[in-house]
Amino acid sequence: MVLGMMLLVVALLWVGLLIRSKRWKVLLTATRANSEQVETMYAYFQSHKIRCKLITDVGPVGSSSFIHATDMMPNDSGAVMMLKVHQRDMDAAKKLMGIHQGIL
């Protein structure tokens, strides 16, 4: 009985974490060597109260310096830095990104 309850709690925690992770969407991706734009956008979003986070994924990446998140091709380039934005802030982030790009 106790084991069953413990398994149920673990299963519920796992489902909760899975659902929670789906709330974050990748907005911008770059190789580690060319990550200035991603870091600049992260700081810009933070200053405008956009919920976002930087994730570094070490492993094979695409050959171009700025790549779409779904277009990763294996090679020895190194790490990928991703700017993830909370799904509820995605529209505001895209607007701010357009404004910021216009300023530069």
N, C-alpha and C positions, 0 to 999 in steps of 0.2 A: 504494500500500500504506500509506504513512504517512498520507495523507489519510483513508483508510478507518478507520485506528486512531483518528485524532483525532476523527472524526465519531462513532465508537462511544463514546469517552470522554465527549464532550459529551452524547450521548444518555443515557448512564448517569447523568451528573450531573443532567440535567434530570429524569429519572424519580425519582431520589433526593430532589430538592428537592420534587417534586410529592407524593410519599408523605409526606415529613416535614411538609409544610404541612397535611395532612389530620388530623394528630394534635391540632390545636388546635380547640376548639369555642367558639362564642360563647355566653356565659352571660347577659350583661346588656348592654343597649345604651341609650344616651341621647344627646340632642342635646348639643352642646358647651356651650350655655348652662346646661344642667341636669345637669351631669356629676358633681356632688358625691357622689351615691350610688355611682356607678361607681368613683370614686377612693377612696372610703371602703372599699368592698368589696375593691378591689385591695390596699390597705394591710393590711386585716384578713387576707386570704388569704396575703399575703407573711409576716405575723407567725406564721402557722400552717403555714408550709412548703408551701403549695399552689403548684404551678407554674402561673403565670398571667402575662399580659402585657396592657398597654393598647395599643390600636390606634386611631388617629384617621384617619378616612376623610373627606376633604374632598369635598363634592359635595352633590347634592340629597338631602334626607331627608324623613321623614314630618312631619306637622304637630303631632303630640303630643310632649310632652317625653320620655316614656319609651315606646319602641316595641320591638316584637319584630323581630329581625334580618331576618326574611323579609318584613316589612310596610312596607318603605321606599317611600314615594311621592315623586315629584319635586316639589320647590318650591324657593324660595330661602332656606331656613332656615340653611344653612351646613354645619357638620361634624357627624359622628357619632363618638362615642367608644364603643368596644367593649371589653368585658372578656372576653378569651379564656382558657380554662382547658385544660390538657392533658387529653386524653381519659381518662387513667388516674387523674386527680385529680378528675374531674367529680362522682362520688358524694360524696366528702368535701367538696367545695366547696358542693354543694347543701345538705348537712347543716349546714355552718358558716353558710351564708347564712340558713337557717331559724333557727338559734340567734341569730345577730346581729340579725335582724329582730325576734325576740322580746325582745331586750334594749332595743332602741330604743323 
